[in-house]
Amino acid sequence: MVSVNVSAAGKPIALARGLPTVVELSGKQLEDATIADVKSAIAREFPGFYLDRQKITLKDSKNILGDDITLKVAGVAEGGELSVKDLGPQISWKTVFMVEYVSVLYDSWLRATDVPSPGWPPVHSPSNILLPKMFYGGPVHHSMLQRYVFAFVILHFAKRELETLFVHRFSHATMPFVNIFKNGLALAYSIYSPVYGAASPYILGTVRNDPLYIQAGAAIWLFSEISNLITHIKLRKLRPAGSRKRAIPQGYGFNLVSVPNYFFEFLGWLVIAALTGSYVAWIFLVISTYQMYVWAIKKHRAYRKEFGSNYPKDRKAMFPFIA
């Protein structure tokens, strides 16, 4: 049996007012007792303080200790000290994405269901009369461009819903509950407005009303969506269920960049921004691309650190041949 002293890092923890305490791990030694074992023991003593809320560090350290790290590797001796911090209420990543994507789908439907354009079937909904007036002051005769963009958004987020349910495996089980409110809706309000409507001078007589131009963009968008799905499936196959183990991804974009799924995501939104010319779409593209690039750099560096000289030296982070 091995025992360690656990105390609160900083202010007292409401869910674990009995801290500090001595955690005893029966049948374990320093060589095989892990941080996850310590968390489980804490959760047993303080049932409301479940594992995903706990952040374990060495005493007077801010560096988090991973669940699979043993006490010996962490440098904890028999009777040593660890600190625990409450991360607050947690919510599963799957739930976050489901809520976020459903919200975007619903928002797109509300803004885009109204007066049909010639050649397009009408969308019968009680929102057809009330909602366009609420958002834009009257009905909107949607252009071909708006209809295509509406289809892009619906299909894109429907794909994300299905991937969240059946494809993605998350290396971290949860995220702070409050973060769900930071991942706001990203739909471009302007795209479904009369500015882009069938009778708008911004559309009539311009390339934005040219079927060939729109369909060419649709072809590129479809390529990016299918490619994004393929890379997600490849990543799933690299990580066994219930594991955080990773292998070096290969093929279909991975030979050029570490995260081709981000590149294809960028390409899909670039098509929408280029087709519409909407400043809102361009702002969204810049912000989302910046965030994805930050994540790409982190993943790229993690791959290099984990696989060392075995990782391809000429592979870029997100953009082929560039960065």
N, C-alpha and C positions, 0 to 999 in steps of 0.2 A: 504493500500500500504506500502511496505517496500523498503528501499533504502540502498545500500552499495557502498562504494568507492572501485574502482578496479584500481590497478596500475600494471605496468610491473615488473616482478621479474627479477632483473638484468638489462641487456642492453635493450634499446628500441626495440620494436617489429615492424618490417617493415610493417606488415599487420594491425597494430593497432597503428598508430602514434598519434592518438588522446588520448591515455592513458596518465595520469590517467583520469578516467571518473566516473561519478556517474550513477550506474545502478539502475533503478527504476522498481520494479516488481508490477505491478498493480494487485489488487485483491488478493494479497498474504500477509501472515503474517509470522513472524519468525518461527512459528510452522509448516507451510506447504510449505514455499519457500525452494527449494532445490538448490544444486550446479548446477544441470542440468538446472534449470531455469535461473541462473546467466549466464551460458555458452550460452544459447539461446539468452539472451538479448545482450551479447557481440557480438555474431555472427550477430545479426540484425543491430547493430551499425557499425560493421566492417565485411561486407559480406565475404571477403576472408579468414577471421580468423574463420574457421568452428569449430564445437564442438570438433571433434576428435583431433584437433591440440592443444587444450587448456589443460593446467595443472593448476588447481586451488589449492592454498594453503592459509593458514592464513598468515597474514603479518609477514615477517621475519621467516617463517617456511619452511622446505623442505618437510614436510609430505603432500602427495597428499590427497585431499578430494574427496571421491567417489561421483558420480553423484546423488545417491539417498539419500545422507545425507542432512538433513535440516539445515538451518542456525542456528537455536537454538541449535541443537545437536553439531554443529561445534563450538559453542561458539561465534557466530557473533551477535553483538547487532545492533539495528537500527542505521544506519549511520556508521557501523563498516567498517573495511578494509580487503580486500582480495587481493592476488597477483595472477597474471596469467603469465604463461610461454608458449612460442611457442614450441611445440614438433616437429615442422617441418612437411613436407609432410607425409601423412599417406596413407597406402594401406591396403585393407581388408585382413584378414587372409585367407579367401577363395581364393582370387587371388594369394596370396603368395604360398599356397600349390598347386594350379592348375599349376602355372608356374614352380615350383620346380619339381613336379612329372612328368609333361610332358617332362621337360628337361632330367630327368633321363631315362624315357622311350625311348626318341629319341636317347640319347647317347648309351644306351644298344643296340638298333637296329643297329646303325651305326657300332658299334664294332663287333657285332656278326653275321651280315649277310654276308656270304661269301661261301666258299666251303663246301657243305654238307657232313656229315659223312655217311658212309654206313648204310642203313636202315632208314635214316631220309629224309623227303621230302626236296627238294631244296627250298631256299627262293629266289625268282626272284626279283631282285632289281638292279638298276644301280650302287648301292654302292658295289655290290658283288665283283667287280674287283678292283675298285679304292681305296676304303677305307681300306681294310686290308693291302694293299701295303703302304698306307699313315701312318697307325698306326704301322704296324709290319714289313714292308719291303717286304711283299709277302703274298700269300694266306694262310689261316689257315684251316686245316682239323679238325673241331671241334670234340672233344671226347664226349662220352655220358654224362660225368660229366658236361662239358661246356654247353651242350644242356639243361640239367636239371636246371643248375644254371640260364641260360638265361630265361627259363620258370618261375623260381621262381621270378626273378627280375621283369619281365614283369607283371606277375599276381599280385605281391605284390603292385606295384605302380599303376596298373590299379584299384585295390581294393581301394587304397587310394584316387584316383581321384573320384571314385563313392561315397566313404564315405564323402569326402569334399563337394560334391554336394548335397547328400541326407541324410546324417546321422549327421555330426558334427554340434553342435551349439557352438559358441565361446563366452566365457564370456567377452572378450574384442573385440570390433568391428574391431579394426585396430592395426597395428604395424607400426613403422617408415619405410618409403619407402626404406631407405638405407639398412635395414636389409635383404631385399630379396637377396642382393648380398653376404651376409654372409652365407646364407644357400646354400653352393655350392653343386655341384654334388658329390655324395658319391659312385659312382660305382668303383669297384676295376678294375683298368686298366689291371692288370696282369691276371685276371681270364680268359679273352677272348684271351690271347696271345698264341703263339705256345708252351710255356712252359707247358700248360695244354691241348695241342692238342692231337689228336688221336694217333700220331706217337711219342709222347714225352716219353722218358724213365721215366719221373716223373709219367706217367700214365700207360704205358704198364707194365703188370705183377704185378701191385700193387692193393691194395684194392680200389683205386680210379677208377679202371676200372671194378670193380665187380658190376654187376647189382643189386644183393641183397643188398649190402652195400648202393648203391645210392638210391634204392627204399625204404629202411628202413629210410634213412634220409628224403626222400620225404614225407613219411607218417608222420613223426614228424613235418616237416615243414607245411604240410597241416593242421594238428591239431592246430598248433600255429596260423596260419592265420585265420582259422574259429573261434577259441577261441577269438582272437583279435577283430574280427568283432562282435561277440556276446556281448563282454563287451562294445564296442562302442554303440551298440544299447541299451543296458541297461542304459548307461549313458545318452543317448538322452532322454529316457523315464522319467528320473528323473528331467529333466529341461524343463519346458514348453517353448514353442516358445516365444521369446521376453522377456525372464526372466533370471535373474541370480540366482534365487532361487535354492537351492540344498537340497537333502534329503540324508540320509545314504544309500549308495548302498548295496545291499545284493545279495548273491547267485553267482554261477559260478565264483569262484576265489575271489570275493569280501569278502567272509568270512575269507579268509586267508591274503589278502593284500589289501591295499587301492587303488592301481592302477594295477590291473592284466593285463590291456591292455598293459602297459609297459613291464611287465614280459613276456607276450606272444610275444611281438615285439622282445625282447631280445632273446627268444628261437628260433625264426625264423632265425635271423641273426647268432646265434650260430651254427645252422645246416649248413649254408653255409660255415662258417669259418672251421668247423670240417671236412666237406666233402672235401673241396679244400686244406686245409692246407696253404692257401695263407696268407703271412704275412700282405698283404694289408687288407684282410678281417678281420684278427685278430685285426689289429690296428683300423679299422673302428668299430669293435664290442666293443673294450675297450672304445673308445671315445664316441660312441653313448650311451653305457650303463651308463657311468659316467654321461652324460648329463641327461639321463632319470632318473637316481637315484637322482640327484639333484632336478629335478622337482617332483619326487615321494615324497621326504622328505618334500618339501614345501606343497604339496597337503595333505600329511598325517598330518602335523602339523595344516594346515588350518581346516581339518575335526575335529581334536581333539579340537581346539579352538572354532569352531562353535557349535559342538554338545556336548561338555563337557563330563559328566559322561555317557551319552547315547551312546557314541561311543565305540565299542568293544575294551577292553584293550589289548587283546592278538593279535590283528590284526597288522601285520607288514606293512612296507611301500611298498616294491616292491617284495622282495624275500621271499616266504613262509618259515616260521619258522626261518628265518635268520635275515633279516633287512628290 
